[in-house]
Amino acid sequence: MSIWWSLHLRRDAASVPLARRFLLGTMESAGVDPDISFDLSLALSEACANAVEHGGKYDCASGSAGEGRDVWEEPSATASGQYRVTAYLDGEKCRIEVADSGPGFPTAGGPHTSKRQPGTGLPDPQYASYPPVTAEEGRGLCLIEQLADHVHFGNRPGCSGAVVSFDKVLKRREGALLMVS
């Protein structure tokens, strides 16, 4: 059995805990170990917080905020105030994707992917550079890399929107009734 869902959320701080609770409920129903559920929910919270803060309208012609396309190519006036969260639980893996309609990631070097280095437990050096120790923000992407097994930062095809996707191998809690396979 596989579980798949997609949420279209407003770029509002209140949407972050909503997405997190939705994911935690899905993980609980699927019998996923609470530690794995916590890691994925924290990574999701960071990705959603980035979409809320950075994922607004973007004008690809001028390279600045303005009347850009929305996440789903709809002409709706409010759609650019949204972002999308999609989760797939299939077999022993959970994959999560958060897409917005902001300016996206800098394109120098193209999309970036991170996999854990064999035997170290640490991801390969990645797009997310570590912020200064005294910085009050800027750790979200680094945190996602530490919590997930595989991470991809990229831009939507076309001119606007960042996509953060990550996955993690699932462990089941003892006595789980529903097993996703």
Buried (B, 14 or more C-beta within 10 A) or exposed (E): EEBEEEBEBEBEEEBBEBBBEBBBEBBBBBBBBEEBBBBBBBBBBBBBBBBBBBBBBBBBEEEEEEEBBBBBEEEEEEBBBBBBBBBBBBEEBBBBBBBBBBBBBEEEEEEBBBEBEEEEEEBEEBBBEEBEEEEEEEBBBBBBBBBBBBBBBBBBEEBBBBBBBBBBEBEBBEEBEEEBE
